Amino acid sequence: MIGAQFKKLGLFIGKVQTTLLSAILYYFLITPIGLIFQLVTSIKKAFSVKQATYWLPREPEKDLKDIYQQF
Amino acid sequence: MYILGLSCFYHDSAAVLLKDGQIIAAAQEERFTRLKHDESFPRQAVDYCLKQAGITVKDLDYVGFYEKPFIKFERLLKTYLVTAPRGLFSFLKAMPIWLKQKLWIKYLIQQELGWDKDIVFIPHHLSHAASVFLVSPFKSAAILTLDGVGEWATATKGVGQDNQITLTHQLNFPHSLGLLYSAFTYYCGFKVNSGEYKLMGLSPYGKPRYAKLIKDNLIDIKPDGSFKLNLKYFSYQYGLKMINHHFVNLFGNHGVRQPKDTLSQHYEDVAKSIQVVTEEIVLKMAKDLHQTTNQKNLCFAGGVALNCVANGKIIRQSPFKNLFVQPAAGDAGGALGVASYIHYSVLNNQRSFVLKQPYFGPGFTDQDIKTFLKKKNVSYTKFDNQEDLFKAAAKRLADQRVIGWFQGRMEWGPRALGNRSILADARNPENQDRVNMKIKFREDFRPFAPVVMEEHNQAYFDIDRPTPYMLLVAQVKKQTIPSVTHVDNSARIQSVSRSQNPKYWGVINQFYKQTGCPVLINTSFNVRGEPIVCTPAEAYACFMGTNMDDCILGNYLISKKDVTVTKKHRRHRQRFKPD
């Protein structure tokens, strides 16, 4: 009974900890890099009247050893 | 050679087992866990596949996963960079799952299976493409895939030739037709990744008066069907919701519909408008693909390929002579795709399999059913002669009784196609409301689909080909089947031939002999929010918890009048969260 309550408490603390660490990661790493990234890269948000197509060429499937890669 | 294909950890997890390129077993995990769209590792689906083949994990030659997780993670991170600082809540939700689970997919699969060899990973849209082309009847075909998102791609196109697939172009996230449709699904008060087919069912009630507004503001469509979304209106890239206030304001002061609110004309018009835009995009893509590939066959996959109204437009208005969509066109189908790709494209085996029927799930013998009924102490009638069974079932249907029809192996894909179905008389206009409200307990606007004997397909519907997987919509020619005729005179047809499913065809044939009508209502054997029943026990529980009149399990008939329905039985539907 007490063990189960400790487990619940442990899970709760774990969740709080994960959320806090993720928030720190987001605000202190992702956000600064992201803002710089947004400054240096021009993200084309507008529709392009001149462009004939939005299809992008797709790289051919790579050689066979790549099938075991997760990337 | 045995190959296991897996799709999981997003939605609709599934497992497929191939033996020498032939499908031995295929099933979605939701049917076992009883959680609709279950995304967890398909433990029970895998166990079922192995049991069906009579093998263990040690006998497998390859295990494949339907996408490349690290590329997906890269997309996620880059999206957070581009949208910072607005993506905090999405980041807090997604990151722990990725760090604890999704980045370790390879090891998770190895651990779950007890498999110590490597795992094959192929791109998400290649899985979709393989899931349709490599089991299609075509030697060569143009291929189109459209869904929410895989790694980066949201749409791809290319060509399949013999056992090889070449996808030449793609559209990238966040520009996604699947996500655009889901955004409208959310706006109209339905669940994302689940209620899209409700939006499609709602659309015939409306007028496309917002189509121009959508095309002027939300999406730019090129003549070849490629498109770009105006991201100002969407928040799915960084938030927990699909759309933002700009989107809501664009459609006036109606706001996002809440699931319990009544459906006003506004939402019906919105549904029709996005449906029309979707059809325009799909049709433009198909026409362009035909022009650039010069193929006469089209293979179409991805969640958008389940939009059977758009599919109907392809067969009527595109130059393609043939269209093939496999029944599990959504993400579950990725499991079939990766397994087929390994067998045919990677190992360079000759094509040797054509998907001609969808019955790859668990099956139960008459002995299994009898044992269950005895255990439950249920009175039943057993039919030793199949024709007698068909006659009895048809007579009951003609007497306006609604029947649960449980036969053979369960269907692969989201539709019940005659082995886990509820059947009723399509001629009776009252049956739509009756089955919707008293049996399925679902929204009253939702139409029912007809099943028709293949030989009568063209007499009843404006269609020139069989449609065995209920993936085409066409106009109804006869006015005699009102309960399966939608407000725009259309129907989502399933045709069935004797060779495909002799028992299903047999009962409709008997109904035809008795009434002159070769069409029935076919809807899935479940209540709202419940995955389609898999076992006799689940079929019995569903039968007892609803107002179904009879249930036929194999050759056993159970009638409501012979059983005692308790309050506990009646609570069946409360076990499932409405979808």
HADDOCK unambig.tbl for C-alpha pairs under 7 A between the chains (distance, minus, plus):
assign (segid A and resid 19 and name CA) (segid B and resid 92 and name CA) 6.17 0.50 0.50
assign (segid A and resid 22 and name CA) (segid B and resid 92 and name CA) 5.96 0.50 0.50
assign (segid A and resid 23 and name CA) (segid B and resid 92 and name CA) 6.69 0.50 0.50
assign (segid A and resid 26 and name CA) (segid B and resid 88 and name CA) 6.67 0.50 0.50
assign (segid A and resid 30 and name CA) (segid B and resid 81 and name CA) 6.07 0.50 0.50
assign (segid A and resid 31 and name CA) (segid B and resid 81 and name CA) 6.68 0.50 0.50
assign (segid A and resid 31 and name CA) (segid B and resid 84 and name CA) 5.16 0.50 0.50
assign (segid A and resid 31 and name CA) (segid B and resid 85 and name CA) 5.47 0.50 0.50
assign (segid A and resid 33 and name CA) (segid B and resid 81 and name CA) 6.78 0.50 0.50
assign (segid A and resid 34 and name CA) (segid B and resid 81 and name CA) 3.80 0.50 0.50
assign (segid A and resid 34 and name CA) (segid B and resid 82 and name CA) 5.79 0.50 0.50
assign (segid A and resid 34 and name CA) (segid B and resid 84 and name CA) 5.67 0.50 0.50
assign (segid A and resid 35 and name CA) (segid B and resid 84 and name CA) 6.59 0.50 0.50
assign (segid A and resid 37 and name CA) (segid B and resid 81 and name CA) 6.88 0.50 0.50
assign (segid A and resid 38 and name CA) (segid B and resid 82 and name CA) 5.96 0.50 0.50
assign (segid A and resid 47 and name CA) (segid B and resid 220 and name CA) 6.41 0.50 0.50
assign (segid A and resid 47 and name CA) (segid B and resid 228 and name CA) 6.74 0.50 0.50
assign (segid A and resid 52 and name CA) (segid B and resid 222 and name CA) 6.79 0.50 0.50
assign (segid A and resid 53 and name CA) (segid B and resid 222 and name CA) 5.93 0.50 0.50
assign (segid A and resid 53 and name CA) (segid B and resid 224 and name CA) 6.86 0.50 0.50
assign (segid A and resid 53 and name CA) (segid B and resid 226 and name CA) 6.09 0.50 0.50
assign (segid A and resid 54 and name CA) (segid B and resid 226 and name CA) 5.21 0.50 0.50
assign (segid A and resid 54 and name CA) (segid B and resid 227 and name CA) 5.89 0.50 0.50
assign (segid A and resid 54 and name CA) (segid B and resid 228 and name CA) 6.95 0.50 0.50
assign (segid A and resid 55 and name CA) (segid B and resid 169 and name CA) 5.94 0.50 0.50
assign (segid A and resid 55 and name CA) (segid B and resid 170 and name CA) 5.62 0.50 0.50
assign (segid A and resid 55 and name CA) (segid B and resid 171 and name CA) 5.48 0.50 0.50
assign (segid A and resid 55 and name CA) (segid B and resid 226 and name CA) 5.73 0.50 0.50
assign (segid A and resid 56 and name CA) (segid B and resid 169 and name CA) 5.31 0.50 0.50
assign (segid A and resid 56 and name CA) (segid B and resid 170 and name CA) 5.27 0.50 0.50
assign (segid A and resid 56 and name CA) (segid B and resid 171 and name CA) 6.10 0.50 0.50
assign (segid A and resid 57 and name CA) (segid B and resid 168 and name CA) 5.91 0.50 0.50
assign (segid A and resid 57 and name CA) (segid B and resid 169 and name CA) 4.40 0.50 0.50
assign (segid A and resid 57 and name CA) (segid B and resid 170 and name CA) 6.42 0.50 0.50
assign (segid A and resid 58 and name CA) (segid B and resid 167 and name CA) 6.75 0.50 0.50
assign (segid A and resid 58 and name CA) (segid B and resid 168 and name CA) 5.05 0.50 0.50
assign (segid A and resid 58 and name CA) (segid B and resid 169 and name CA) 4.57 0.50 0.50
assign (segid A and resid 58 and name CA) (segid B and resid 170 and name CA) 5.87 0.50 0.50
assign (segid A and resid 60 and name CA) (segid B and resid 166 and name CA) 6.88 0.50 0.50
assign (segid A and resid 67 and name CA) (segid B and resid 120 and name CA) 5.23 0.50 0.50
assign (segid A and resid 67 and name CA) (segid B and resid 121 and name CA) 5.35 0.50 0.50
assign (segid A and resid 67 and name CA) (segid B and resid 122 and name CA) 5.97 0.50 0.50
assign (segid A and resid 68 and name CA) (segid B and resid 118 and name CA) 6.69 0.50 0.50
assign (segid A and resid 68 and name CA) (segid B and resid 119 and name CA) 5.90 0.50 0.50
assign (segid A and resid 68 and name CA) (segid B and resid 120 and name CA) 4.64 0.50 0.50
assign (segid A and resid 68 and name CA) (segid B and resid 121 and name CA) 5.71 0.50 0.50
assign (segid A and resid 69 and name CA) (segid B and resid 121 and name CA) 6.36 0.50 0.50
assign (segid A and resid 70 and name CA) (segid B and resid 68 and name CA) 4.79 0.50 0.50
assign (segid A and resid 70 and name CA) (segid B and resid 69 and name CA) 5.75 0.50 0.50
assign (segid A and resid 70 and name CA) (segid B and resid 70 and name CA) 5.51 0.50 0.50
assign (segid A and resid 70 and name CA) (segid B and resid 121 and name CA) 5.91 0.50 0.50
assign (segid A and resid 71 and name CA) (segid B and resid 68 and name CA) 5.52 0.50 0.50
assign (segid A and resid 71 and name CA) (segid B and resid 69 and name CA) 6.88 0.50 0.50
assign (segid A and resid 71 and name CA) (segid B and resid 70 and name CA) 5.05 0.50 0.50
assign (segid A and resid 71 and name CA) (segid B and resid 71 and name CA) 5.16 0.50 0.50
